[in-house]
């Protein structure tokens, strides 16, 4: 329930249904960057026998995002999701052409990260079956419930944010489509990064993570090259691992950070994987508290 406070008295704000699925689609497409930090490419984009409701681009991962809007309660998201991903991978040239046409660019297929292709399902409400079936960590799907209320209020909730780690057994889909997608689409976990570094670095990361998570409502999203700490859709900092240190990218624009000990490096004009204009090389626990104070500045800017 949602209320507004008027002179100390709580008044409930009533739910208001979207009249049509297209109303929800139009709202999302007009606000893709605010909602998900995605760039809009096309609506009702047809490839082969499928018509994708929305096609978007994720500039952080250089990958394509297919968005589908749902009102039906009995639809299998898993079947549709893997079929769409199989089609994307099989016909990637059409998405490259779309990107180039929209952006007046001349990129090639190799310029995109196809392993990070994702399907976003958006609905006012998902069934428990739909949530459970897509709730595994290795599945390349995201679910969002978006609802409208009177007084022009909109709520957005990610479903299955903390996913089940075990491998799902998928029996309903076309097995060839599922297998081909699994070979190319990768959903990264923290262990994918931590398994490659010494124990001392893993322990140092654990201490850093604990301190960052004390800030408040943050999400951890492992990417191909780093682990992102996010507040809503904004990266607060990104953590990249090396054998002898952890490189932390702090998402603050050049010239703004307060760094009295002069320990950060301005990387605004240097190619790097993480977001933000500053990097900090964390080698020992002695620098933890100071680094966390710098990251807290980024958190305060984005919250």
BALOBA-1460 file (C-alpha; in Angstrom, 3 decimals):
// residues 303
<rec num="1" residu="x" x="0.000" y="0.000" z="0.000"/>
<rec num="2" residu="x" x="1.103" y="3.565" z="-0.720"/>
<rec num="3" residu="x" x="-0.001" y="6.560" z="1.357"/>
<rec num="4" residu="x" x="0.594" y="10.284" z="1.346"/>
<rec num="5" residu="x" x="0.869" y="12.299" z="4.536"/>
<rec num="6" residu="x" x="-1.465" y="15.276" z="4.793"/>
<rec num="7" residu="x" x="-1.224" y="17.159" z="8.080"/>
<rec num="8" residu="x" x="-0.309" y="13.998" z="9.957"/>
<rec num="9" residu="x" x="-3.106" y="11.913" z="8.447"/>
<rec num="10" residu="x" x="-2.284" y="9.088" z="6.059"/>
<rec num="11" residu="x" x="-4.404" y="8.830" z="2.927"/>
<rec num="12" residu="x" x="-4.093" y="5.756" z="0.743"/>
<rec num="13" residu="x" x="-3.248" y="6.313" z="-2.910"/>
<rec num="14" residu="x" x="-5.372" y="4.049" z="-5.067"/>
<rec num="15" residu="x" x="-3.960" y="1.755" z="-7.711"/>
<rec num="16" residu="x" x="-4.792" y="2.639" z="-11.325"/>
<rec num="17" residu="x" x="-4.525" y="0.015" z="-14.058"/>
<rec num="18" residu="x" x="-2.823" y="0.705" z="-17.356"/>
<rec num="19" residu="x" x="-5.666" y="0.783" z="-19.870"/>
<rec num="20" residu="x" x="-3.650" y="-1.072" z="-22.498"/>
<rec num="21" residu="x" x="-0.357" y="-2.935" z="-22.647"/>
<rec num="22" residu="x" x="0.725" y="-0.266" z="-25.146"/>
<rec num="23" residu="x" x="0.308" y="2.427" z="-22.459"/>
<rec num="24" residu="x" x="2.877" y="0.650" z="-20.309"/>
<rec num="25" residu="x" x="5.161" y="0.213" z="-23.312"/>
<rec num="26" residu="x" x="4.965" y="3.902" z="-24.256"/>
<rec num="27" residu="x" x="5.724" y="4.960" z="-20.682"/>
<rec num="28" residu="x" x="8.799" y="2.718" z="-20.494"/>
<rec num="29" residu="x" x="10.132" y="3.650" z="-23.942"/>
<rec num="30" residu="x" x="9.905" y="7.364" z="-23.167"/>
<rec num="31" residu="x" x="11.777" y="6.859" z="-19.892"/>
<rec num="32" residu="x" x="14.267" y="4.092" z="-20.653"/>
<rec num="33" residu="x" x="17.284" y="6.008" z="-19.445"/>
<rec num="34" residu="x" x="15.652" y="7.160" z="-16.205"/>
<rec num="35" residu="x" x="14.404" y="3.658" z="-15.448"/>
<rec num="36" residu="x" x="17.286" y="1.439" z="-16.551"/>
<rec num="37" residu="x" x="20.058" y="3.637" z="-18.001"/>
<rec num="38" residu="x" x="19.269" y="2.185" z="-21.430"/>
<rec num="39" residu="x" x="19.086" y="3.872" z="-24.828"/>
<rec num="40" residu="x" x="15.970" y="3.399" z="-26.966"/>
<rec num="41" residu="x" x="16.489" y="1.887" z="-30.416"/>
<rec num="42" residu="x" x="13.167" y="0.621" z="-31.767"/>
<rec num="43" residu="x" x="9.582" y="-0.314" z="-31.037"/>
<rec num="44" residu="x" x="7.857" y="-3.406" z="-32.503"/>
<rec num="45" residu="x" x="11.064" y="-4.556" z="-34.190"/>
<rec num="46" residu="x" x="10.535" y="-7.656" z="-36.347"/>
<rec num="47" residu="x" x="13.164" y="-10.345" z="-36.804"/>
<rec num="48" residu="x" x="12.212" y="-13.584" z="-38.480"/>
<rec num="49" residu="x" x="8.849" y="-14.714" z="-37.024"/>
<rec num="50" residu="x" x="9.220" y="-12.654" z="-33.826"/>
<rec num="51" residu="x" x="8.285" y="-9.058" z="-33.116"/>
<rec num="52" residu="x" x="10.209" y="-7.544" z="-30.177"/>
<rec num="53" residu="x" x="8.149" y="-5.017" z="-28.214"/>
<rec num="54" residu="x" x="11.150" y="-2.745" z="-27.520"/>
<rec num="55" residu="x" x="14.811" y="-2.925" z="-28.437"/>
<rec num="56" residu="x" x="17.246" y="-1.002" z="-26.252"/>
<rec num="57" residu="x" x="20.997" y="-0.642" z="-25.908"/>
<rec num="58" residu="x" x="23.026" y="-0.816" z="-22.696"/>
<rec num="59" residu="x" x="26.004" y="1.564" z="-23.065"/>
<rec num="60" residu="x" x="27.662" y="0.180" z="-19.919"/>
<rec num="61" residu="x" x="28.027" y="-3.323" z="-21.375"/>
<rec num="62" residu="x" x="27.771" y="-2.463" z="-25.110"/>
<rec num="63" residu="x" x="24.959" y="-4.964" z="-25.447"/>
<rec num="64" residu="x" x="21.377" y="-5.189" z="-26.681"/>
<rec num="65" residu="x" x="18.385" y="-5.497" z="-24.360"/>
<rec num="66" residu="x" x="15.064" y="-6.888" z="-25.593"/>
<rec num="67" residu="x" x="12.051" y="-5.708" z="-23.574"/>
<rec num="68" residu="x" x="8.716" y="-7.532" z="-23.514"/>
<rec num="69" residu="x" x="5.559" y="-6.291" z="-21.785"/>
<rec num="70" residu="x" x="3.225" y="-8.825" z="-20.207"/>
<rec num="71" residu="x" x="-0.398" y="-8.812" z="-19.099"/>
<rec num="72" residu="x" x="-1.189" y="-12.505" z="-19.535"/>
<rec num="73" residu="x" x="-0.870" y="-14.618" z="-16.415"/>
<rec num="74" residu="x" x="-0.256" y="-17.996" z="-18.083"/>
<rec num="75" residu="x" x="2.570" y="-17.158" z="-20.465"/>
<rec num="76" residu="x" x="5.890" y="-18.968" z="-20.195"/>
<rec num="77" residu="x" x="8.615" y="-16.357" z="-19.888"/>
<rec num="78" residu="x" x="11.346" y="-18.989" z="-20.094"/>
<rec num="79" residu="x" x="10.179" y="-20.349" z="-23.448"/>
<rec num="80" residu="x" x="9.814" y="-16.895" z="-24.962"/>
<rec num="81" residu="x" x="13.039" y="-15.586" z="-23.454"/>
<rec num="82" residu="x" x="15.265" y="-18.331" z="-24.830"/>
<rec num="83" residu="x" x="13.540" y="-18.229" z="-28.219"/>
<rec num="84" residu="x" x="14.159" y="-14.474" z="-28.452"/>
<rec num="85" residu="x" x="17.800" y="-14.775" z="-27.377"/>
<rec num="86" residu="x" x="18.399" y="-17.568" z="-29.896"/>
<rec num="87" residu="x" x="16.951" y="-15.333" z="-32.620"/>
<rec num="88" residu="x" x="19.108" y="-12.367" z="-31.570"/>
<rec num="89" residu="x" x="22.291" y="-14.452" z="-31.686"/>
<rec num="90" residu="x" x="21.313" y="-16.026" z="-35.007"/>
<rec num="91" residu="x" x="20.424" y="-12.694" z="-36.638"/>
<rec num="92" residu="x" x="22.782" y="-10.293" z="-34.901"/>
<rec num="93" residu="x" x="23.538" y="-8.414" z="-38.125"/>
<rec num="94" residu="x" x="20.009" y="-6.978" z="-38.075"/>
<rec num="95" residu="x" x="20.518" y="-5.481" z="-34.620"/>
<rec num="96" residu="x" x="23.891" y="-4.056" z="-35.638"/>
<rec num="97" residu="x" x="22.223" y="-2.429" z="-38.641"/>
<rec num="98" residu="x" x="19.474" y="-1.037" z="-36.402"/>
<rec num="99" residu="x" x="22.037" y="0.454" z="-34.005"/>
<rec num="100" residu="x" x="23.991" y="2.030" z="-36.846"/>
<rec num="101" residu="x" x="20.874" y="3.524" z="-38.420"/>
<rec num="102" residu="x" x="19.633" y="5.033" z="-35.146"/>
<rec num="103" residu="x" x="23.028" y="6.421" z="-34.150"/>
<rec num="104" residu="x" x="24.469" y="7.214" z="-37.604"/>
<rec num="105" residu="x" x="27.320" y="4.892" z="-36.683"/>
<rec num="106" residu="x" x="29.382" y="2.302" z="-38.528"/>
<rec num="107" residu="x" x="29.959" y="-0.343" z="-35.847"/>
<rec num="108" residu="x" x="30.615" y="-4.003" z="-36.592"/>
<rec num="109" residu="x" x="29.295" y="-7.086" z="-34.820"/>
<rec num="110" residu="x" x="32.587" y="-7.478" z="-32.935"/>
<rec num="111" residu="x" x="32.077" y="-4.057" z="-31.330"/>
<rec num="112" residu="x" x="29.196" y="-5.390" z="-29.223"/>
<rec num="113" residu="x" x="29.259" y="-7.760" z="-26.257"/>
<rec num="114" residu="x" x="26.784" y="-10.456" z="-27.245"/>
<rec num="115" residu="x" x="27.457" y="-12.416" z="-24.040"/>
<rec num="116" residu="x" x="25.664" y="-9.629" z="-22.129"/>
<rec num="117" residu="x" x="22.460" y="-9.694" z="-24.199"/>
<rec num="118" residu="x" x="19.448" y="-9.766" z="-21.879"/>
<rec num="119" residu="x" x="15.655" y="-10.010" z="-21.915"/>
<rec num="120" residu="x" x="13.674" y="-7.666" z="-19.643"/>
<rec num="121" residu="x" x="10.093" y="-8.709" z="-18.904"/>
<rec num="122" residu="x" x="7.838" y="-5.923" z="-17.616"/>
<rec num="123" residu="x" x="4.365" y="-6.386" z="-16.179"/>
<rec num="124" residu="x" x="2.083" y="-4.904" z="-13.523"/>
<rec num="125" residu="x" x="2.188" y="-8.335" z="-11.850"/>
<rec num="126" residu="x" x="3.870" y="-11.686" z="-12.412"/>
<rec num="127" residu="x" x="2.543" y="-15.002" z="-11.161"/>
<rec num="128" residu="x" x="4.474" y="-17.007" z="-8.589"/>
<rec num="129" residu="x" x="5.125" y="-19.600" z="-11.278"/>
<rec num="130" residu="x" x="6.669" y="-16.989" z="-13.582"/>
<rec num="131" residu="x" x="8.839" y="-15.649" z="-10.755"/>
<rec num="132" residu="x" x="10.015" y="-19.122" z="-9.740"/>
<rec num="133" residu="x" x="10.705" y="-20.317" z="-13.293"/>
<rec num="134" residu="x" x="12.959" y="-17.312" z="-14.022"/>
<rec num="135" residu="x" x="14.490" y="-17.047" z="-10.552"/>
<rec num="136" residu="x" x="17.793" y="-18.789" z="-11.257"/>
<rec num="137" residu="x" x="21.056" y="-16.892" z="-11.217"/>
<rec num="138" residu="x" x="22.344" y="-18.147" z="-14.577"/>
<rec num="139" residu="x" x="19.197" y="-17.147" z="-16.481"/>
<rec num="140" residu="x" x="19.714" y="-14.022" z="-18.657"/>
<rec num="141" residu="x" x="16.318" y="-12.515" z="-17.778"/>
<rec num="142" residu="x" x="15.212" y="-9.636" z="-15.568"/>
<rec num="143" residu="x" x="11.664" y="-9.101" z="-14.306"/>
<rec num="144" residu="x" x="10.235" y="-5.708" z="-13.369"/>
<rec num="145" residu="x" x="6.786" y="-4.950" z="-11.983"/>
<rec num="146" residu="x" x="5.659" y="-1.432" z="-12.911"/>
<rec num="147" residu="x" x="2.409" y="-0.080" z="-11.489"/>
<rec num="148" residu="x" x="0.482" y="3.163" z="-11.822"/>
<rec num="149" residu="x" x="-1.361" y="5.020" z="-9.058"/>
<rec num="150" residu="x" x="-3.492" y="8.097" z="-8.787"/>
<rec num="151" residu="x" x="-1.641" y="11.394" z="-8.208"/>
<rec num="152" residu="x" x="0.678" y="10.429" z="-11.124"/>
<rec num="153" residu="x" x="2.702" y="7.990" z="-9.033"/>
<rec num="154" residu="x" x="4.593" y="5.106" z="-10.629"/>
<rec num="155" residu="x" x="6.341" y="2.267" z="-8.758"/>
<rec num="156" residu="x" x="9.093" y="0.085" z="-10.222"/>
<rec num="157" residu="x" x="10.226" y="-3.108" z="-8.482"/>
<rec num="158" residu="x" x="12.783" y="-5.593" z="-9.718"/>
<rec num="159" residu="x" x="11.657" y="-9.178" z="-9.111"/>
<rec num="160" residu="x" x="14.044" y="-12.031" z="-8.289"/>
<rec num="161" residu="x" x="16.891" y="-9.636" z="-7.614"/>
<rec num="162" residu="x" x="18.499" y="-12.252" z="-5.354"/>
<rec num="163" residu="x" x="18.423" y="-15.303" z="-7.565"/>
<rec num="164" residu="x" x="18.785" y="-19.009" z="-6.807"/>
<rec num="165" residu="x" x="22.341" y="-20.205" z="-7.470"/>
<rec num="166" residu="x" x="21.573" y="-23.783" z="-8.491"/>
<rec num="167" residu="x" x="21.328" y="-24.706" z="-12.168"/>
<rec num="168" residu="x" x="17.711" y="-24.838" z="-13.424"/>
<rec num="169" residu="x" x="16.264" y="-27.837" z="-15.214"/>
<rec num="170" residu="x" x="14.520" y="-26.567" z="-18.347"/>
<rec num="171" residu="x" x="12.195" y="-29.033" z="-20.049"/>
<rec num="172" residu="x" x="9.589" y="-26.887" z="-21.818"/>
<rec num="173" residu="x" x="11.787" y="-25.036" z="-24.302"/>
<rec num="174" residu="x" x="13.340" y="-26.102" z="-27.568"/>
<rec num="175" residu="x" x="16.544" y="-27.753" z="-26.321"/>
<rec num="176" residu="x" x="18.668" y="-26.609" z="-29.281"/>
<rec num="177" residu="x" x="17.701" y="-22.973" z="-28.663"/>
<rec num="178" residu="x" x="18.485" y="-23.227" z="-24.945"/>
<rec num="179" residu="x" x="21.849" y="-24.913" z="-25.545"/>
<rec num="180" residu="x" x="22.920" y="-22.374" z="-28.179"/>
<rec num="181" residu="x" x="22.017" y="-19.478" z="-25.885"/>
<rec num="182" residu="x" x="23.842" y="-21.019" z="-22.918"/>
<rec num="183" residu="x" x="27.001" y="-21.360" z="-25.006"/>
<rec num="184" residu="x" x="27.093" y="-17.643" z="-25.800"/>
<rec num="185" residu="x" x="25.132" y="-15.704" z="-23.167"/>
<rec num="186" residu="x" x="26.918" y="-15.381" z="-19.829"/>
<rec num="187" residu="x" x="25.389" y="-14.254" z="-16.545"/>
<rec num="188" residu="x" x="28.299" y="-13.324" z="-14.311"/>
<rec num="189" residu="x" x="28.584" y="-13.977" z="-10.565"/>
<rec num="190" residu="x" x="30.982" y="-12.637" z="-7.938"/>
<rec num="191" residu="x" x="32.741" y="-16.015" z="-7.913"/>
<rec num="192" residu="x" x="33.650" y="-15.603" z="-11.583"/>
<rec num="193" residu="x" x="35.945" y="-12.755" z="-10.487"/>
<rec num="194" residu="x" x="36.984" y="-14.005" z="-7.051"/>
<rec num="195" residu="x" x="38.018" y="-17.468" z="-8.230"/>
<rec num="196" residu="x" x="40.837" y="-15.924" z="-10.280"/>
<rec num="197" residu="x" x="42.582" y="-14.022" z="-7.474"/>
<rec num="198" residu="x" x="44.518" y="-15.019" z="-4.329"/>
<rec num="199" residu="x" x="42.808" y="-15.549" z="-0.989"/>
<rec num="200" residu="x" x="44.227" y="-12.292" z="0.388"/>
<rec num="201" residu="x" x="42.529" y="-10.292" z="-2.384"/>
<rec num="202" residu="x" x="39.239" y="-12.138" z="-1.844"/>
<rec num="203" residu="x" x="39.347" y="-11.335" z="1.858"/>
<rec num="204" residu="x" x="40.196" y="-7.703" z="1.154"/>
<rec num="205" residu="x" x="37.208" y="-7.497" z="-1.195"/>
<rec num="206" residu="x" x="34.945" y="-9.043" z="1.440"/>
<rec num="207" residu="x" x="35.938" y="-6.331" z="3.925"/>
<rec num="208" residu="x" x="35.431" y="-3.599" z="1.317"/>
<rec num="209" residu="x" x="32.050" y="-5.011" z="0.307"/>
<rec num="210" residu="x" x="30.829" y="-5.133" z="3.916"/>
<rec num="211" residu="x" x="31.710" y="-1.484" z="4.451"/>
<rec num="212" residu="x" x="30.101" y="-0.321" z="1.193"/>
<rec num="213" residu="x" x="26.891" y="-2.227" z="1.860"/>
<rec num="214" residu="x" x="26.524" y="-0.386" z="5.177"/>
<rec num="215" residu="x" x="25.644" y="2.753" z="3.172"/>
<rec num="216" residu="x" x="22.112" y="1.551" z="2.586"/>
<rec num="217" residu="x" x="20.026" y="0.063" z="-0.203"/>
<rec num="218" residu="x" x="22.679" y="-0.962" z="-2.743"/>
<rec num="219" residu="x" x="22.695" y="-3.713" z="-5.352"/>
<rec num="220" residu="x" x="25.689" y="-5.748" z="-6.478"/>
<rec num="221" residu="x" x="25.850" y="-6.556" z="-10.200"/>
<rec num="222" residu="x" x="28.798" y="-8.607" z="-11.481"/>
<rec num="223" residu="x" x="29.778" y="-7.625" z="-15.025"/>
<rec num="224" residu="x" x="32.277" y="-9.098" z="-17.474"/>
<rec num="225" residu="x" x="35.228" y="-6.975" z="-16.333"/>
<rec num="226" residu="x" x="34.184" y="-5.790" z="-12.869"/>
<rec num="227" residu="x" x="31.645" y="-5.927" z="-10.056"/>
<rec num="228" residu="x" x="29.335" y="-2.905" z="-9.900"/>
<rec num="229" residu="x" x="27.823" y="-1.470" z="-6.732"/>
<rec num="230" residu="x" x="24.621" y="0.331" z="-7.699"/>
<rec num="231" residu="x" x="22.090" y="2.624" z="-6.094"/>
<rec num="232" residu="x" x="18.975" y="2.072" z="-8.189"/>
<rec num="233" residu="x" x="20.438" y="2.222" z="-11.724"/>
<rec num="234" residu="x" x="23.455" y="4.416" z="-10.886"/>
<rec num="235" residu="x" x="26.893" y="2.895" z="-10.421"/>
<rec num="236" residu="x" x="28.404" y="4.107" z="-7.158"/>
<rec num="237" residu="x" x="31.686" y="2.337" z="-7.746"/>
<rec num="238" residu="x" x="33.069" y="-0.560" z="-9.773"/>
<rec num="239" residu="x" x="35.605" y="-3.102" z="-8.531"/>
<rec num="240" residu="x" x="38.142" y="-4.709" z="-10.861"/>
<rec num="241" residu="x" x="40.418" y="-7.500" z="-9.635"/>
<rec num="242" residu="x" x="44.124" y="-8.080" z="-10.109"/>
<rec num="243" residu="x" x="46.530" y="-10.558" z="-8.533"/>
<rec num="244" residu="x" x="48.042" y="-8.046" z="-6.101"/>
<rec num="245" residu="x" x="45.398" y="-5.318" z="-5.776"/>
<rec num="246" residu="x" x="41.802" y="-4.257" z="-6.217"/>
<rec num="247" residu="x" x="41.209" y="-1.333" z="-8.549"/>
<rec num="248" residu="x" x="38.134" y="0.655" z="-7.524"/>
<rec num="249" residu="x" x="36.549" y="3.105" z="-9.960"/>
<rec num="250" residu="x" x="34.613" y="5.843" z="-8.158"/>
<rec num="251" residu="x" x="31.715" y="7.282" z="-10.134"/>
<rec num="252" residu="x" x="32.386" y="10.986" z="-9.620"/>
<rec num="253" residu="x" x="33.107" y="13.487" z="-12.375"/>
<rec num="254" residu="x" x="36.619" y="14.862" z="-12.671"/>
<rec num="255" residu="x" x="37.308" y="17.863" z="-10.432"/>
<rec num="256" residu="x" x="34.580" y="17.149" z="-7.872"/>
<rec num="257" residu="x" x="36.027" y="14.573" z="-5.486"/>
<rec num="258" residu="x" x="37.368" y="15.628" z="-2.081"/>
<rec num="259" residu="x" x="40.656" y="13.713" z="-1.792"/>
<rec num="260" residu="x" x="42.807" y="15.423" z="0.866"/>
<rec num="261" residu="x" x="45.423" y="12.633" z="0.861"/>
<rec num="262" residu="x" x="45.745" y="12.755" z="-2.951"/>
<rec num="263" residu="x" x="45.363" y="8.983" z="-3.331"/>
<rec num="264" residu="x" x="43.004" y="8.776" z="-6.297"/>
<rec num="265" residu="x" x="44.004" y="8.884" z="-9.945"/>
<rec num="266" residu="x" x="42.064" y="10.925" z="-12.481"/>
<rec num="267" residu="x" x="41.322" y="8.532" z="-15.350"/>
<rec num="268" residu="x" x="38.871" y="10.752" z="-17.203"/>
<rec num="269" residu="x" x="41.183" y="10.832" z="-20.231"/>
<rec num="270" residu="x" x="42.403" y="7.251" z="-19.938"/>
<rec num="271" residu="x" x="40.615" y="4.165" z="-21.230"/>
<rec num="272" residu="x" x="39.284" y="2.004" z="-18.402"/>
<rec num="273" residu="x" x="36.595" y="-0.589" z="-17.727"/>
<rec num="274" residu="x" x="34.741" y="0.924" z="-14.776"/>
<rec num="275" residu="x" x="32.465" y="3.951" z="-14.555"/>
<rec num="276" residu="x" x="33.570" y="7.289" z="-13.132"/>
<rec num="277" residu="x" x="36.584" y="9.543" z="-13.525"/>
<rec num="278" residu="x" x="38.636" y="8.343" z="-10.552"/>
<rec num="279" residu="x" x="40.412" y="5.109" z="-9.670"/>
<rec num="280" residu="x" x="41.936" y="3.924" z="-6.406"/>
<rec num="281" residu="x" x="44.364" y="1.017" z="-6.073"/>
<rec num="282" residu="x" x="43.491" y="-0.869" z="-2.895"/>
<rec num="283" residu="x" x="46.417" y="-2.983" z="-1.724"/>
<rec num="284" residu="x" x="45.980" y="-3.279" z="2.041"/>
<rec num="285" residu="x" x="43.375" y="-2.853" z="4.751"/>
<rec num="286" residu="x" x="45.195" y="0.274" z="5.912"/>
<rec num="287" residu="x" x="43.515" y="2.219" z="3.102"/>
<rec num="288" residu="x" x="40.040" y="0.736" z="3.513"/>
<rec num="289" residu="x" x="38.472" y="3.463" z="5.644"/>
<rec num="290" residu="x" x="39.859" y="6.252" z="3.488"/>
<rec num="291" residu="x" x="38.685" y="4.564" z="0.275"/>
<rec num="292" residu="x" x="35.230" y="4.015" z="1.754"/>
<rec num="293" residu="x" x="35.018" y="7.730" z="2.604"/>
<rec num="294" residu="x" x="35.647" y="8.517" z="-1.071"/>
<rec num="295" residu="x" x="33.048" y="5.996" z="-2.255"/>
<rec num="296" residu="x" x="30.589" y="7.499" z="0.232"/>
<rec num="297" residu="x" x="30.915" y="10.794" z="-1.652"/>
<rec num="298" residu="x" x="29.735" y="9.030" z="-4.810"/>
<rec num="299" residu="x" x="26.849" y="7.433" z="-2.921"/>
<rec num="300" residu="x" x="25.730" y="10.820" z="-1.574"/>
<rec num="301" residu="x" x="25.838" y="12.300" z="-5.077"/>
<rec num="302" residu="x" x="23.657" y="9.584" z="-6.584"/>
<rec num="303" residu="x" x="21.118" y="8.827" z="-3.876"/>
